[in-house]
């Protein structure tokens, strides 16, 4: 039988990890990437999409000059014999290898990022019921999924470091309380770990808390695709009882931007969730999936599975980088303090949350100036913190970052322009009351009002300060004065952006018409 991403997987022998086995498969191969390369090397005549035909002729000359002819030749369309058409195809093999590598019952390749995985998960759990408890620091794409699926959300609030503007994880007791307080039976839970700052929650205990309430557990592990591939890294949530796990392989595992994975755990919910996820995949995936992205996932999986020694070297390198930052005395890593929180059981060593208050500038200004004046691009910032990300196997010159921070500090001292980083943005606002379901609000008759008029009104939009993209207002929530102040301050900050805003300065809001 053919194994397709858009149809339930047929019964097959399983490994100890729960994933189907293929007699010819080995983790040292990248079958999809290899088949793609083989097809690209053929002297084929393409009278089909894509229109560039894999050649340098005509209107595609600029494409070939910019990207290289080989890149065009690898742009093979879907349903291609020898790649993904037929029985036991290289694509099927690549999917099975990925499931085995991460310990999943089944894995899907995603070419629309973890955002696609979040929407898939929301649609799939809609088959279990409408009651869902989500971590309030969920990514905006899961809120989009709640709207699409018509779910009725309740929220569990993460522990928040108010001084540094950092949201961590949740405890099992907090999750149990949120489940009990939901007005209807909770059939699914959505949590985020690791956090944007590298804090890791106790997935095993959280899965137990969800399952004892009869709810499936979804874990947004977008930042944790590398977990489980070395004894000195945190375990993968897939192996800790989660039912659905979403991962961005492009974040730290080395694949191309927008490539990601969704894993189905081998749990009691798997039989119900698998066909639902297959249907959700069809609804959210392009019918013209990008071959480059899928090949890059295949190659990233092979690298993770065959590079234990390289990961060991990389971990040693990251220890030196972290020690180099701490040795400055002026800048230190906040991740060492994370383990003092009840919701945190481990940290991701490859994410470096650096306290930069010694510069005398707020983190958003520092991030912007690093990009503009020093050609250095950190991942994100808060008022007091700069988050640097180090890819596995990478050895960036961290001294260049430290020198740049020192330059900014000295300039600020000399010019007496120091500001209070903690006061640069208002504190994270408390969410307003959920007055109607997100789907009801999203499709309600709406109107535009000024910021002052919006206070107390029900939002139609999902408004999320970027980075990191955590919604501060959901469709169906009442807009508070604190939220307006916070979003306007973010929009006015040097690198601030609010997803879903009607205008860049957050002067107007779309609300449910009275």
ABEGO torsion letter per residue (X at the ends): XBBBAABBBBBBBBBAAGBBBBAABBAABBAAAAAAAAAAABBBBBABOBAAGGBABEAAAAAAAAAEAAAAAABBBBGBBGAABEBGBAAAAAAAAAAAAAGBABBBBBAAEAAAAAAAAAAAAAAAEABBBBBAABBAAAAAAAAAAGBBBBBBBBBBBAAAGBBBBBBAAAAAAAAAABABBBABBBBBOBBAAGBBBBAAAAAAAAAAAGBBBBBBAAAAAABGABAABBBBAAAAGBABBBBBAAAAAGBBBGBBBBBBBBBAAAAAAAAAAAAAAAAABBABBBAAAAAAAAAAAAAAAAAAAAAAAAAAAAAAAAAAAAAAGABBBAAAAAAABAABABBBAABBBBBAAAAGBBAAAAAAAAAAAAGBBBABBBAABBBBBBBBGBBBBAAAAAAAAAAAAAAAAAAGABBBAAAABBBBBBBBBBABBAAAAAABBBBBBBAAAABGBBBABBBBBOOAGBBABBBGBBBBAAAAAAAAAAAABAABBBBGBABAAGABBBBBBX
